[in-house]
């Protein structure tokens, strides 16, 4: 039973998402089977990777169905909503992160969002040109593959192993009233990093440059441009890590302990409560002694017990 409206909304959203995936699977394979039936070819000859599947194979199959105008409208409306949904999810991550780090962006959020989507629109115009199909393939292979998985892998490591699974579960308990169960703990700490890492390794093993896959279309410069685009986002993760190690005082091990220890000082105060409340709770502050490496942790008032009586942190 849902303990809050937000939890109920999350459950409904997750259920709708799963059901939509099942329905989409039935639709996709039924259309492919229908296309194979009317052409008299096996399915592996009908399926075409990339934009050709969406803009060539599917419209051709839908055009032969009864009520083709209605199904075509529904199909491309689905593509539109799917693209908007994916765009909002990715853009919101960028907007939220920059708003938290740069107060000026938070104060002018609407202008920043308008500028961001304006730049996205201009970049997307390259895919609408005569050579847009080839630009799309380069973006699909390099920009939408390794870079996203690389960022998500280190995000999973940072949340579960550096910030700490216990802290994360404690935060979740504060928000929804109970901590994640054993299944979610195992997924967050072990299964998610292992599976994402496995996908990355498998992708690197099976990687084939575009200049090799389609040598008549893509020169080797296309692969170079693709890897530069991928590295443009991936390089920030090791780059910030190296910068932190170089600017932190102490021996190498002390620097690693300092950088891998969550710390939230005066700027980490979070204001809690509703309209009438003004209670400010400071997050846990971790102090590392550079002389002997001793680490102490001070909890704020009221944080000594969580989740009920008898459950001490």
C-alpha positions in Angstrom: 0.0 0.0 0.0 1.3 3.4 -0.9 2.3 5.6 2.1 2.3 8.9 0.2 0.8 10.3 -3.0 4.3 10.5 -4.5 4.9 6.8 -3.9 1.6 6.0 -5.5 2.5 8.1 -8.6 5.8 6.3 -8.8 4.2 2.9 -8.7 1.6 3.8 -11.4 4.3 5.3 -13.6 6.5 2.2 -13.3 3.5 -0.1 -14.0 2.5 2.0 -17.1 6.1 1.9 -18.3 6.3 -1.9 -18.1 3.0 -2.4 -19.7 3.9 -0.1 -22.5 7.1 -2.1 -23.1 5.1 -5.3 -23.4 2.6 -3.7 -25.8 5.4 -2.2 -27.9 7.1 -5.6 -28.1 3.8 -7.2 -29.4 3.4 -4.4 -31.9 6.9 -4.5 -33.2 7.1 -8.2 -33.8 3.6 -8.5 -35.2 4.4 -5.8 -37.7 7.7 -7.6 -38.6 5.9 -10.9 -39.0 3.2 -9.3 -41.2 5.9 -7.6 -43.3 7.7 -11.0 -43.7 4.4 -12.6 -44.6 3.4 -10.2 -47.4 7.0 -10.1 -48.9 7.6 -13.8 -48.6 11.0 -13.3 -46.9 12.4 -14.4 -43.6 12.3 -11.9 -40.8 16.1 -11.4 -40.7 15.8 -10.2 -44.3 13.0 -7.8 -43.4 14.6 -6.2 -40.4 16.9 -3.2 -41.1 18.9 -1.6 -38.4 18.8 2.1 -37.7 16.4 4.7 -39.1 15.5 2.5 -42.0 13.4 0.3 -39.7 11.4 3.2 -38.4 11.0 5.3 -41.5 11.0 2.7 -44.3 10.0 -0.8 -43.1 7.2 0.2 -40.6 5.5 2.8 -42.8 5.6 0.4 -45.7 3.9 -2.3 -43.6 1.3 0.1 -42.1 0.4 1.4 -45.6 -0.9 -2.0 -46.5 -3.1 -2.4 -43.4 -6.8 -1.6 -43.2 -7.3 1.9 -41.9 -3.7 2.8 -42.8 -4.2 6.5 -42.3 -5.2 6.1 -38.7 -2.4 3.6 -37.9 0.1 5.9 -39.6 -1.1 8.8 -37.5 -0.8 6.8 -34.3 2.6 5.4 -35.2 4.2 8.7 -35.8 2.5 10.3 -32.8 4.1 7.6 -30.8 7.5 8.4 -32.2 6.9 12.1 -31.4 6.0 11.4 -27.8 8.8 8.9 -27.4 11.3 11.5 -28.6 10.0 14.2 -26.4 10.1 11.9 -23.4 13.7 10.9 -24.0 14.7 14.5 -24.6 13.0 15.7 -21.4 14.6 13.0 -19.3 18.2 13.6 -20.5 17.8 17.4 -20.5 16.4 17.5 -17.0 19.4 15.8 -15.7 21.7 18.4 -17.2 19.4 21.3 -16.1 19.1 20.1 -12.5 22.9 19.4 -12.1 23.9 22.8 -13.4 21.2 24.6 -11.4 22.5 23.0 -8.2 26.1 24.0 -9.0 25.5 27.5 -10.5 23.0 29.7 -8.6 22.7 32.1 -11.5 21.3 29.3 -13.7 18.7 28.4 -11.0 17.6 32.0 -10.8 17.2 32.2 -14.6 16.0 28.7 -15.2 13.5 29.5 -18.0 16.1 31.4 -20.0 18.6 28.7 -19.6 16.1 26.0 -20.6 15.2 28.0 -23.7 18.8 28.4 -24.7 19.6 24.7 -24.1 16.7 23.5 -26.3 17.6 26.1 -28.9 21.1 24.7 -29.1 19.7 21.1 -29.2 17.4 22.2 -32.1 20.3 23.7 -34.1 22.4 20.6 -33.6 19.4 18.4 -34.6 19.1 20.3 -37.9 22.3 18.6 -39.1 20.4 15.3 -39.1 17.8 16.8 -41.4 20.2 17.6 -44.2 21.0 15.5 -47.2 23.8 13.9 -45.3 21.8 13.8 -42.1 21.5 10.0 -42.2 25.3 9.6 -41.9 25.5 12.2 -39.2 22.8 10.3 -37.3 24.8 7.0 -37.6 28.0 8.7 -36.2 25.9 10.1 -33.3 24.2 6.8 -32.7 27.4 4.7 -32.6 29.6 7.1 -30.5 27.6 9.8 -28.8 24.7 7.6 -27.6 26.6 4.5 -26.7 29.9 4.4 -24.8 29.7 7.9 -23.2 26.3 7.4 -21.5 27.2 3.9 -20.2 30.6 5.2 -19.0 28.9 8.0 -17.0 26.2 5.7 -15.6 28.8 3.1 -14.5 30.7 5.6 -12.5 27.5 7.2 -11.1 26.5 3.7 -9.8 29.9 3.3 -8.2 29.8 6.8 -6.6 26.3 6.4 -5.2 26.7 2.8 -3.8 30.3 2.6 -2.9 31.5 6.2 -2.2 28.4 8.0 -0.9 27.5 4.7 0.7 24.5 2.4 0.4 23.6 2.9 4.1 23.4 6.7 3.6 21.4 6.3 0.5 18.9 4.0 2.2 18.7 6.4 5.1 17.8 9.2 2.7 15.2 7.1 1.0 13.7 6.2 4.4 13.4 9.9 5.3 11.6 10.6 2.0 9.1 7.7 1.8 9.1 6.3 5.3 11.0 3.0 4.8 14.3 1.9 3.4 14.8 -0.2 0.2 14.7 -4.0 0.7 17.5 -6.5 0.3 16.7 -7.0 -3.5 17.2 -3.3 -4.2 20.3 -3.1 -2.0 21.9 -6.0 -4.0 20.9 -4.4 -7.3 22.3 -1.0 -6.4 25.6 -2.2 -4.9 26.5 -5.3 -7.0 24.2 -6.1 -9.9 23.9 -2.6 -11.5 27.7 -1.9 -11.7 28.4 -5.4 -12.8 25.8 -5.5 -15.6 26.7 -2.0 -16.8 30.4 -2.8 -16.8 29.6 -6.0 -18.7 27.7 -4.1 -21.3 30.6 -1.7 -21.8 33.2 -4.5 -22.1 31.0 -6.5 -24.5 30.5 -3.3 -26.6 34.2 -2.7 -26.8 34.9 -6.3 -27.7 32.3 -6.3 -30.5 33.1 -2.8 -31.6 33.6 -2.3 -35.3 34.6 1.1 -36.7 32.2 2.7 -39.2 35.1 3.0 -41.6 35.4 -0.8 -41.6 31.7 -1.6 -41.4 30.8 0.7 -44.3 34.1 1.6 -45.9 32.5 2.9 -49.0 30.6 5.6 -47.1 32.6 6.5 -44.0 36.3 7.5 -44.1 38.5 7.0 -41.0 38.0 10.6 -40.1 34.4 9.8 -39.2 35.6 7.4 -36.5 38.0 10.1 -35.2 35.2 12.6 -35.0 33.0 10.1 -33.3 35.5 9.2 -30.6 36.3 12.9 -30.0 32.5 13.5 -29.4 32.4 10.5 -27.0 35.6 11.6 -25.2 34.2 15.2 -24.8 31.8 14.0 -22.2 33.7 11.0 -20.8 36.9 13.0 -20.1 35.3 15.1 -17.4 35.0 12.2 -15.0 38.7 11.2 -14.8 39.6 14.9 -15.4 37.8 16.1 -12.3 39.2 13.2 -10.3 42.7 14.1 -11.3 42.1 17.7 -10.5 40.8 16.8 -7.0 43.8 14.6 -6.3 46.2 17.4 -7.4 44.5 20.2 -5.4 43.9 18.2 -2.1 46.5 18.4 0.6 48.1 15.4 2.3 49.6 12.2 1.2 48.2 10.2 -1.7 46.2 7.9 0.6 44.9 10.8 2.7 43.8 12.6 -0.5 42.0 9.5 -1.7 40.3 9.1 1.7 39.3 12.8 1.7 37.9 12.7 -1.8 36.1 9.4 -1.3 34.4 10.5 2.0 31.0 12.3 1.7 31.3 15.7 3.3 28.6 18.4 3.7 29.5 21.4 5.8 27.8 24.7 6.2 26.7 24.8 2.6 25.1 21.4 3.0 22.3 22.6 5.2 18.9 21.7 3.9 15.8 23.6 4.9 13.0 21.2 5.8 9.4 21.5 6.7 6.4 23.1 5.1 5.2 26.7 5.1 5.2 27.1 8.8 8.4 25.2 9.3 11.8 26.7 9.2 13.8 23.8 10.6 17.2 23.5 9.1 19.0 20.2 9.4 22.7 19.9 8.6 23.8 16.8 6.8 26.5 14.6 8.3 29.9 16.3 8.5 33.0 14.1 8.1 36.3 15.4 9.3 39.6 13.8 8.3 42.7 14.4 10.3 45.6 14.9 8.0 48.1 14.1 10.6 47.1 10.6 11.7 44.3 9.8 9.2 41.7 9.4 11.9 38.2 10.0 10.6 35.4 11.2 12.8 31.7 11.7 11.9 29.5 14.2 13.6 25.7 13.7 13.1 23.4 16.7 13.4 20.8 17.1 16.1 17.8 14.8 15.7 19.6 12.4 13.3 20.8 10.0 16.0 17.7 7.9 15.5 15.9 7.1 12.3 12.9 5.1 11.3 11.6 4.7 14.9 12.6 4.1 18.4 15.4 1.7 19.1 17.0 2.0 15.6 20.1 4.0 16.1 22.5 5.1 13.4 
